Amino acid sequence: MGGPAAPGAPGRGPFPPSMMHDEPQVARDDVIKGTDDDAIISKLYAAQSAVNLGYLDDPFVKHFVKRPSRRPPLINRGSYLRTRSLDTFTEQFIKSDITQSSTTTATAPASATTLSASTPTSTTTATTTTPAAAAGIKKQIVSLGCGSDTRYFKFKAKGLSAHKYFEIDFPESTAKKAVVIKKNKAFTDIIGDPDLKLGLGGTELYSKDYCLLSGDLRDFTESIVPKLNAQGFDTSLPTLFLSECVLIYIQPGDSDAIVNWVGTNMDASLFVVYEQINPADAFGAMMLRNLRTRQIELPGIHAYPSLKSQEERFTSRGWQAAHAVNMNKLHESLSEQEMKRISSLEIFDEVEEWQLLADHYCVAWAYQAKPRQSELHRAQLIHLLANAVTS
Ligand SMILES: C[S@@+](CC[C@H](N)C(=O)[O-])C[C@H]1O[C@@H](n2cnc3c(N)ncnc32)[C@H](O)[C@@H]1O
C-alpha cells in the first residue's frame, strides 16, 4: 500500500510517547507535511519501485524520487493496488457520460468496485464506459493533499483529462512540486499552456486545466474554497474529490467539514478515500505503534475504523450511495490475466502477511447529486456518477 507500517517492521520495544498531546501544533504539522516524501512510509518511493519492476506505468514519478530503491514484493504489490484502484475511479469518472434513460436511480451495484484501469502494457484502455471525447460534459477533479502525486500528468499523457484538475497541499509541499513541474519539459509539455504561471511566492501554479494550490485543508471553507473559486472552480460541474491517505491525518471535525461542504455545495460529486482501517486488532495496533515511532498519528482512523463507518461517513450526511472495500477484495477482483502479469514480475510468497496488511487498508467511495437540479438532469448526473464507480 506504500503507506505506513510496512509489514516486517513490527514495533520494536517501547515506542516514544505520542506527540499529539504535548507538542505544539506546528511540530505535528511538520511531521504530517513529511508524509509525502518520507522514504519509509511514502507512496512515492514505493511507486517508483513498482514502476521500475513493471507493476505500474508512470514516467513522471521518477522526477520526485531522489534515491530510488527496490522495495519488498509486499510493498510493491500494495503500491500497485493502491495506485490502480484510484486510477480506476479517475479513469471511469473522466470517461463517464450522462447519456441514459431518464429512469436511472441512485442505486449503484454495491459490488461494483473492481479494478479495471489500464495496465502498463496496454495501449488502449480496458473499461467499458464512454470514451472521453464522447463524454461531452465538463468535469473537475480535486486532489486533496496531493503531495507528489502524478495522476494529472499520467492521465493527460494518455489523452484523458478533466475540464479542470486542482491539487491542494501545504505550501511547503506545493512549493517543491511547483519547482519540479516548472523546470521540467516532461511536465510543462503535458500541461501545454504557454501561460502557465507560478504564484504566491512559488507555492502555486495556474494553467488552463491544471492548478496547484497551497493551503491548509483544515481551513477548507474559509481558505481553500475561495482559492478554488478564484481559479474557475464550478460547483455545478460533476467533480471527483480524491483523498489518498490524507483525511486520516486530519482531526475528524475538520475532515467532516470538508465532506459536509462538498455534500452541501456541489451539484454532483464523487468522493474517493483511500486510507487505513481496523486500528483495534493486533496488526492494527502494531501499525499505529510503528507510525508513532515516526511521530505520526492517524486521528481519523478512530472516527472511521471500519468499512461500515467509512460508508456511514457519507450516508449519514445524506450522500446517495457509498461503498467501502478492503484491499484484499480489490486484489481478488483483479482479472486472471492481470494477476498472471503481476505474478510474473517477482516472487511473491508472503501471502499471509499480505492478507493481514490488505485487511487494514480500504477504498471508500460515495456520490451525491442535488435535488435542486431538474429531476431529469439529476438522474443523468447520478447515472454519470454511478458509471464512474461501475466497471
Ligand atoms: C501520505 S501523503 C499522501 C500524498 C498523496 N495523496 C499520495 O497519495 O501520493 C499525505 C499528504 O497530505 C498532506 N496534508 C495532510 N494534512 C494536510 C492539511 N491539513 N492541509 C493540506 N495538506 C495536508 C500532506 O502534506 C501530504 O502531502
The ligand as an SDF file (V2000), in Angstrom:
LIG
                    3D

 27 29  0  0  0  0  0  0  0  0999 V2000
    0.6520   10.4760    2.8920 C   0  0  0  0  0  0  0  0  0  0  0  0
    0.7490   11.8910    1.9230 S   0  0  0  0  0  0  0  0  0  0  0  0
   -0.2260   11.4310    0.5020 C   0  0  0  0  0  0  0  0  0  0  0  0
    0.0680   12.2380   -0.7170 C   0  0  0  0  0  0  0  0  0  0  0  0
   -0.7600   11.8750   -1.9620 C   0  0  0  0  0  0  0  0  0  0  0  0
   -2.1750   11.9890   -1.7020 N   0  0  0  0  0  0  0  0  0  0  0  0
   -0.4160   10.4960   -2.4310 C   0  0  0  0  0  0  0  0  0  0  0  0
   -1.1520    9.5630   -2.1200 O   0  0  0  0  0  0  0  0  0  0  0  0
    0.5980   10.3450   -3.0900 O   0  0  0  0  0  0  0  0  0  0  0  0
   -0.3620   12.9880    2.7910 C   0  0  0  0  0  0  0  0  0  0  0  0
   -0.3900   14.3670    2.1590 C   0  0  0  0  0  0  0  0  0  0  0  0
   -1.4560   15.1180    2.7610 O   0  0  0  0  0  0  0  0  0  0  0  0
   -0.9970   16.4220    3.0010 C   0  0  0  0  0  0  0  0  0  0  0  0
   -1.7830   17.0080    4.0980 N   0  0  0  0  0  0  0  0  0  0  0  0
   -2.0550   16.4360    5.3100 C   0  0  0  0  0  0  0  0  0  0  0  0
   -2.7650   17.2940    6.0740 N   0  0  0  0  0  0  0  0  0  0  0  0
   -2.9700   18.4060    5.3040 C   0  0  0  0  0  0  0  0  0  0  0  0
   -3.6240   19.6490    5.5480 C   0  0  0  0  0  0  0  0  0  0  0  0
   -4.2130   19.9060    6.7290 N   0  0  0  0  0  0  0  0  0  0  0  0
   -3.6230   20.5750    4.5670 N   0  0  0  0  0  0  0  0  0  0  0  0
   -3.0130   20.3200    3.3680 C   0  0  0  0  0  0  0  0  0  0  0  0
   -2.3770   19.1720    3.0890 N   0  0  0  0  0  0  0  0  0  0  0  0
   -2.3420   18.2180    4.0480 C   0  0  0  0  0  0  0  0  0  0  0  0
    0.4720   16.2130    3.3940 C   0  0  0  0  0  0  0  0  0  0  0  0
    1.2270   17.4040    3.2610 O   0  0  0  0  0  0  0  0  0  0  0  0
    0.9020   15.1460    2.4060 C   0  0  0  0  0  0  0  0  0  0  0  0
    1.3730   15.6620    1.1900 O   0  0  0  0  0  0  0  0  0  0  0  0
  1  2  1  0
  2  3  1  0
  2 10  1  0
  3  4  1  0
  4  5  1  0
  5  6  1  0
  5  7  1  0
  7  8  2  0
  7  9  1  0
 10 11  1  0
 11 12  1  0
 11 26  1  0
 12 13  1  0
 13 14  1  0
 13 24  1  0
 14 15  1  0
 14 23  1  0
 15 16  2  0
 16 17  1  0
 17 18  1  0
 17 23  2  0
 18 19  1  0
 18 20  2  0
 20 21  1  0
 21 22  2  0
 22 23  1  0
 24 25  1  0
 24 26  1  0
 26 27  1  0
M  CHG  2   2   1   9  -1
M  END
$$$$
